[in-house]
Structure formats: structure tokens, C-alpha cells
Amino acid sequence: LPIAYTGLLIDAREVGISPAITVNIVDEAGHVLYSPRVVNRNVALKNGMVEYAGTWEEAIASKRSSTNPLVLKAVSVQGKTRSNIVISDEQALLLKQINNAHKFLEEGRVVVVCK
């Protein structure tokens, strides 16, 4: 059986991300994978777009990405506020394919480890 991913966990500890209310996740060419236009508006208003965790342990324990998140690693950050996450093109392709099946981005089930 295919793996059922329950959310997205991004390891951004090594890229100097600054937590923000809105965030974009993009590939290396700048194509947007996650933004305020992707997440359900009601979900974003109630819970925010992402949850930021200060440690790996907090991220893994988060109910937001649940029991089996897809784990990706940020390669850099962009923007004046350093809050937009860049992932590799290979990871971007994987994220698109998995989210097409599980729709966790639309539900805002995203956790970012930032320290």
C-alpha cells in the first residue's frame, strides 16, 4: 500500500528562517508550491498557515502534521523577511505528487523547524 502522509514537516534549522504570519514554499526556480492562495482561507484564519517549532522534538510531536508527515529539508530562504522557504526541485516534485493524493497543504498541515 502507498504511504499515507498526514502533513508536511520542513527542516529549516540551517537556513536562518524568520517565522512569519504568511509563508511561501517555492522550488529552486521560484515556482510557488505553498502560499496563502493554496491553504484554505478558513483554515488559515483559524490556525495560521504554518506552525513553527523550536526543536525537532516539538515538530515531531505536533498534532498539526500528525503521525506521518512528509519530511523535507529547506535549501535556503528568500525575501526581505527571510520567511519564504526554498526546497530542492526534486523535493518539490515529490511534494506536488504526494499533496495531489493527500491534500494536506490545502488543510494547512505544515510544520517548520526553525532553530
N, CA and C atoms as a LAMMPS dump frame, in Angstrom:
ITEM: TIMESTEP
0
ITEM: NUMBER OF ATOMS
345
ITEM: BOX BOUNDS ff ff ff
-5.0000000000000000e+02 5.0000000000000000e+02
-5.0000000000000000e+02 5.0000000000000000e+02
-5.0000000000000000e+02 5.0000000000000000e+02
ITEM: ATOMS id mol type element x y z
1 1 1 N 0.839 -1.198 0
2 1 2 C 0 0 0
3 1 3 C 0.877 1.252 0
4 2 1 N 0.452 2.31 -0.717
5 2 2 C 1.212 3.558 -0.683
6 2 3 C 1.155 4.185 0.708
7 3 1 N 2.183 4.939 1.017
8 3 2 C 2.245 5.614 2.319
9 3 3 C 1.238 6.756 2.338
10 4 1 N 0.469 6.864 3.413
11 4 2 C -0.48 7.958 3.578
12 4 3 C 0.18 9.049 4.425
13 5 1 N 0.612 10.107 3.784
14 5 2 C 1.236 11.215 4.509
15 5 3 C 0.159 12.102 5.117
16 6 1 N 0.421 12.543 6.343
17 6 2 C -0.567 13.292 7.109
18 6 3 C -0.281 14.779 7.195
19 7 1 N 0.828 15.229 6.636
20 7 2 C 1.192 16.634 6.685
21 7 3 C 2.594 16.82 6.146
22 8 1 N 3.116 18.02 6.328
23 8 2 C 4.449 18.366 5.853
24 8 3 C 5.272 18.919 7.003
25 9 1 N 6.469 18.401 7.156
26 9 2 C 7.412 18.901 8.157
27 9 3 C 8.661 19.351 7.402
28 10 1 N 9.017 20.625 7.531
29 10 2 C 10.191 21.15 6.844
30 10 3 C 11.27 21.483 7.857
31 11 1 N 12.443 20.925 7.645
32 11 2 C 13.606 21.202 8.482
33 11 3 C 14.296 22.449 7.917
34 12 1 N 14.12 23.579 8.6
35 12 2 C 14.717 24.849 8.16
36 12 3 C 15.713 25.363 9.192
37 13 1 N 16.258 24.454 9.997
38 13 2 C 17.155 24.868 11.082
39 13 3 C 18.46 25.455 10.581
40 14 1 N 18.898 25.08 9.383
41 14 2 C 20.219 25.509 8.912
42 14 3 C 20.183 26.686 7.948
43 15 1 N 19.003 27.265 7.703
44 15 2 C 18.915 28.308 6.683
45 15 3 C 18.561 29.695 7.234
46 16 1 N 18.409 29.829 8.53
47 16 2 C 18.165 31.148 9.118
48 16 3 C 16.799 31.725 8.805
49 17 1 N 15.785 30.89 8.873
50 17 2 C 14.426 31.359 8.595
51 17 3 C 13.916 32.246 9.726
52 18 1 N 13.087 33.216 9.356
53 18 2 C 12.404 34.068 10.325
54 18 3 C 10.919 33.734 10.268
55 19 1 N 10.333 33.29 11.373
56 19 2 C 8.901 32.977 11.377
57 19 3 C 8.058 34.186 10.963
58 20 1 N 6.995 33.931 10.227
59 20 2 C 6.099 34.987 9.752
60 20 3 C 4.668 34.464 9.694
61 21 1 N 3.726 35.381 9.612
62 21 2 C 2.314 35.003 9.551
63 21 3 C 1.995 34.312 8.231
64 22 1 N 2.555 34.836 7.138
65 22 2 C 2.37 34.187 5.845
66 22 3 C 3.717 33.672 5.358
67 23 1 N 3.663 32.594 4.622
68 23 2 C 4.886 31.973 4.13
69 23 3 C 4.628 31.394 2.743
70 24 1 N 5.65 31.435 1.925
71 24 2 C 5.612 30.745 0.646
72 24 3 C 6.648 29.636 0.694
73 25 1 N 6.321 28.516 0.104
74 25 2 C 7.294 27.445 -0.13
75 25 3 C 7.447 27.378 -1.64
76 26 1 N 8.7 27.49 -2.1
77 26 2 C 8.975 27.524 -3.535
78 26 3 C 10.066 26.531 -3.882
79 27 1 N 10.136 26.187 -5.185
80 27 2 C 11.244 25.358 -5.651
81 27 3 C 12.417 26.264 -6.027
82 28 1 N 13.497 25.688 -6.492
83 28 2 C 14.704 26.458 -6.781
84 28 3 C 14.508 27.463 -7.919
85 29 1 N 13.525 27.226 -8.779
86 29 2 C 13.233 28.156 -9.876
87 29 3 C 12.239 29.237 -9.447
88 30 1 N 11.748 29.148 -8.203
89 30 2 C 10.811 30.142 -7.703
90 30 3 C 9.349 29.82 -7.916
91 31 1 N 9.046 28.62 -8.408
92 31 2 C 7.647 28.223 -8.586
93 31 3 C 7.014 27.987 -7.216
94 32 1 N 5.874 28.59 -7
95 32 2 C 5.204 28.536 -5.697
96 32 3 C 4.48 27.205 -5.525
97 33 1 N 4.785 26.544 -4.401
98 33 2 C 4.148 25.275 -4.053
99 33 3 C 3.128 25.455 -2.936
100 34 1 N 3.389 26.428 -2.056
101 34 2 C 2.51 26.687 -0.916
102 34 3 C 2.529 28.18 -0.654
103 35 1 N 1.347 28.751 -0.502
104 35 2 C 1.21 30.186 -0.287
105 35 3 C -0.172 30.444 0.303
106 36 1 N -0.473 31.7 0.627
107 36 2 C -1.829 31.995 1.114
108 36 3 C -2.918 31.596 0.116
109 37 1 N -2.592 31.48 -1.161
110 37 2 C -3.593 31.078 -2.163
111 37 3 C -3.858 29.58 -2.156
112 38 1 N -2.948 28.802 -1.58
113 38 2 C -3.093 27.341 -1.575
114 38 3 C -3.902 26.877 -0.374
115 39 1 N -3.591 27.402 0.787
116 39 2 C -4.251 26.948 2.013
117 39 3 C -5.695 27.459 2.047
118 40 1 N -6.597 26.628 2.536
119 40 2 C -7.994 27.011 2.697
120 40 3 C -8.069 28.253 3.587
121 41 1 N -8.784 29.262 3.145
122 41 2 C -8.847 30.54 3.857
123 41 3 C -9.334 30.368 5.293
124 42 1 N -10.382 29.579 5.498
125 42 2 C -10.923 29.387 6.848
126 42 3 C -9.912 28.704 7.764
127 43 1 N -9.176 27.746 7.22
128 43 2 C -8.134 27.06 7.988
129 43 3 C -7.049 28.059 8.388
130 44 1 N -6.616 28.881 7.429
131 44 2 C -5.567 29.859 7.705
132 44 3 C -6.008 30.874 8.752
133 45 1 N -7.242 31.33 8.672
134 45 2 C -7.74 32.297 9.65
135 45 3 C -7.826 31.7 11.051
136 46 1 N -8.222 30.445 11.131
137 46 2 C -8.377 29.797 12.433
138 46 3 C -7.044 29.357 13.04
139 47 1 N -6.158 28.763 12.192
140 47 2 C -4.948 28.121 12.714
141 47 3 C -3.641 28.735 12.226
142 48 1 N -3.704 29.684 11.294
143 48 2 C -2.493 30.179 10.668
144 48 3 C -2.061 29.233 9.561
145 49 1 N -1.101 29.697 8.754
146 49 2 C -0.648 28.885 7.618
147 49 3 C 0.293 27.772 8.025
148 50 1 N 1.135 28.048 9.009
149 50 2 C 2.128 27.07 9.45
150 50 3 C 2.267 27.127 10.959
151 51 1 N 2.824 26.071 11.487
152 51 2 C 3.235 26.051 12.888
153 51 3 C 4.76 26.027 12.891
154 52 1 N 5.359 26.885 13.702
155 52 2 C 6.814 26.89 13.829
156 52 3 C 7.19 26.156 15.101
157 53 1 N 8.179 25.291 14.994
158 53 2 C 8.667 24.527 16.143
159 53 3 C 10.12 24.918 16.395
160 54 1 N 10.477 25.034 17.664
161 54 2 C 11.833 25.417 18.02
162 54 3 C 12.804 24.251 18.068
163 55 1 N 12.275 23.046 18.155
164 55 2 C 13.13 21.857 18.188
165 55 3 C 12.52 20.77 17.314
166 56 1 N 13.368 19.816 16.938
167 56 2 C 12.9 18.673 16.157
168 56 3 C 11.851 17.898 16.945
169 57 1 N 12.067 17.756 18.242
170 57 2 C 11.134 17.008 19.097
171 57 3 C 9.753 17.655 19.107
172 58 1 N 9.711 18.996 19.208
173 58 2 C 8.428 19.706 19.164
174 58 3 C 7.726 19.475 17.829
175 59 1 N 8.495 19.5 16.754
176 59 2 C 7.921 19.322 15.423
177 59 3 C 7.314 17.934 15.259
178 60 1 N 8.057 16.931 15.677
179 60 2 C 7.58 15.549 15.562
180 60 3 C 6.325 15.325 16.415
181 61 1 N 6.26 15.992 17.554
182 61 2 C 5.127 15.824 18.463
183 61 3 C 3.893 16.631 18.043
184 62 1 N 4.036 17.502 17.066
185 62 2 C 2.94 18.381 16.668
186 62 3 C 1.734 17.594 16.157
187 63 1 N 0.572 17.994 16.624
188 63 2 C -0.666 17.396 16.123
189 63 3 C -1.005 17.919 14.73
190 64 1 N -0.416 19.066 14.388
191 64 2 C -0.733 19.697 13.103
192 64 3 C -0.316 18.841 11.908
193 65 1 N 0.896 18.314 11.925
194 65 2 C 1.327 17.468 10.81
195 65 3 C 1.047 16.001 11.079
196 66 1 N 0.569 15.707 12.284
197 66 2 C 0.074 14.403 12.686
198 66 3 C 1.157 13.32 12.723
199 67 1 N 0.753 12.105 12.504
200 67 2 C 1.611 10.96 12.812
201 67 3 C 2.608 10.561 11.737
202 68 1 N 2.373 10.962 10.488
203 68 2 C 3.27 10.528 9.418
204 68 3 C 3.506 11.645 8.398
205 69 1 N 4.198 12.716 8.817
206 69 2 C 4.42 13.817 7.873
207 69 3 C 5.491 13.487 6.837
208 70 1 N 5.365 14.101 5.68
209 70 2 C 6.434 14.099 4.691
210 70 3 C 7.503 15.055 5.218
211 71 1 N 8.737 14.606 5.32
212 71 2 C 9.819 15.427 5.864
213 71 3 C 10.716 15.9 4.719
214 72 1 N 10.849 17.228 4.596
215 72 2 C 11.7 17.835 3.584
216 72 3 C 12.68 18.787 4.248
217 73 1 N 13.746 19.115 3.549
218 73 2 C 14.786 19.998 4.091
219 73 3 C 14.856 21.274 3.251
220 74 1 N 14.779 22.421 3.9
221 74 2 C 14.922 23.701 3.204
222 74 3 C 16.359 23.837 2.713
223 75 1 N 16.527 24.346 1.492
224 75 2 C 17.877 24.576 0.971
225 75 3 C 18.288 26.029 1.158
226 76 1 N 17.304 26.936 1.266
227 76 2 C 17.582 28.345 1.536
228 76 3 C 16.281 29.047 1.884
229 77 1 N 16.393 30.334 2.184
230 77 2 C 15.216 31.173 2.399
231 77 3 C 15.312 32.379 1.472
232 78 1 N 14.168 32.991 1.21
233 78 2 C 14.098 34.157 0.332
234 78 3 C 13.27 35.245 0.975
235 79 1 N 13.35 36.41 0.379
236 79 2 C 12.514 37.527 0.791
237 79 3 C 13.202 38.425 1.792
238 80 1 N 12.735 39.672 1.852
239 80 2 C 13.305 40.647 2.789
240 80 3 C 13.223 40.162 4.227
241 81 1 N 12.143 39.454 4.542
242 81 2 C 11.954 38.986 5.918
243 81 3 C 12.536 37.594 6.163
244 82 1 N 13.137 36.984 5.143
245 82 2 C 13.734 35.642 5.241
246 82 3 C 12.711 34.618 5.744
247 83 1 N 11.485 34.738 5.238
248 83 2 C 10.421 33.842 5.704
249 83 3 C 9.917 32.891 4.628
250 84 1 N 10.38 33.045 3.394
251 84 2 C 9.954 32.155 2.317
252 84 3 C 10.954 31.016 2.168
253 85 1 N 10.44 29.806 2.121
254 85 2 C 11.258 28.601 2.159
255 85 3 C 11.5 28.081 0.745
256 86 1 N 12.763 27.776 0.441
257 86 2 C 13.128 27.172 -0.841
258 86 3 C 13.485 25.709 -0.587
259 87 1 N 12.864 24.826 -1.362
260 87 2 C 13.223 23.408 -1.312
261 87 3 C 13.78 23.015 -2.676
262 88 1 N 14.516 21.921 -2.724
263 88 2 C 15.117 21.483 -3.986
264 88 3 C 14.032 21.113 -4.987
265 89 1 N 14.4 21.163 -6.263
266 89 2 C 13.446 20.799 -7.312
267 89 3 C 12.966 19.361 -7.158
268 90 1 N 13.866 18.46 -6.739
269 90 2 C 13.481 17.055 -6.542
270 90 3 C 12.442 16.936 -5.428
271 91 1 N 12.676 17.655 -4.329
272 91 2 C 11.711 17.631 -3.223
273 91 3 C 10.389 18.264 -3.65
274 92 1 N 10.465 19.307 -4.463
275 92 2 C 9.256 19.98 -4.941
276 92 3 C 8.383 19.032 -5.751
277 93 1 N 9.003 18.26 -6.625
278 93 2 C 8.259 17.296 -7.43
279 93 3 C 7.582 16.262 -6.535
280 94 1 N 8.318 15.761 -5.56
281 94 2 C 7.763 14.803 -4.608
282 94 3 C 6.587 15.414 -3.841
283 95 1 N 6.763 16.648 -3.362
284 95 2 C 5.7 17.322 -2.615
285 95 3 C 4.445 17.475 -3.471
286 96 1 N 4.6 17.882 -4.71
287 96 2 C 3.438 18.043 -5.594
288 96 3 C 2.704 16.723 -5.768
289 97 1 N 3.457 15.652 -6.028
290 97 2 C 2.837 14.341 -6.258
291 97 3 C 2.099 13.855 -5.015
292 98 1 N 2.741 13.973 -3.861
293 98 2 C 2.12 13.477 -2.629
294 98 3 C 0.938 14.339 -2.225
295 99 1 N 1.068 15.659 -2.355
296 99 2 C -0.053 16.52 -1.981
297 99 3 C -1.245 16.327 -2.909
298 100 1 N -1.011 16.004 -4.164
299 100 2 C -2.127 15.723 -5.068
300 100 3 C -2.978 14.576 -4.534
301 101 1 N -2.35 13.633 -3.867
302 101 2 C -3.078 12.481 -3.324
303 101 3 C -3.686 12.769 -1.956
304 102 1 N -2.991 13.579 -1.139
305 102 2 C -3.407 13.708 0.266
306 102 3 C -3.933 15.081 0.675
307 103 1 N -3.695 16.125 -0.111
308 103 2 C -4.268 17.467 0.094
309 103 3 C -3.991 18.084 1.468
310 104 1 N -2.829 17.787 2.065
311 104 2 C -2.529 18.356 3.38
312 104 3 C -2.123 19.825 3.316
313 105 1 N -1.626 20.296 2.171
314 105 2 C -1.268 21.715 2.068
315 105 3 C -2.519 22.586 2.142
316 106 1 N -3.574 22.198 1.449
317 106 2 C -4.815 22.949 1.485
318 106 3 C -5.383 23.022 2.894
319 107 1 N -5.089 22.02 3.701
320 107 2 C -5.583 21.968 5.076
321 107 3 C -4.615 22.622 6.062
322 108 1 N -3.519 23.195 5.545
323 108 2 C -2.566 23.908 6.397
324 108 3 C -1.8 23.024 7.358
325 109 1 N -1.624 21.766 7.024
326 109 2 C -0.926 20.843 7.922
327 109 3 C 0.589 20.891 7.647
328 110 1 N 1.165 22.054 7.984
329 110 2 C 2.584 22.33 7.721
330 110 3 C 3.257 22.78 9.004
331 111 1 N 4.383 22.13 9.322
332 111 2 C 5.194 22.485 10.491
333 111 3 C 6.613 22.767 9.997
334 112 1 N 7.206 23.854 10.5
335 112 2 C 8.554 24.242 10.126
336 112 3 C 9.426 24.264 11.375
337 113 1 N 10.542 23.531 11.339
338 113 2 C 11.501 23.563 12.438
339 113 3 C 12.471 24.69 12.115
340 114 1 N 12.586 25.645 13.033
341 114 2 C 13.317 26.856 12.671
342 114 3 C 14.484 27.204 13.588
343 115 1 N 14.858 26.356 14.526
344 115 2 C 16.006 26.685 15.378
345 115 3 C 16.945 25.513 15.47
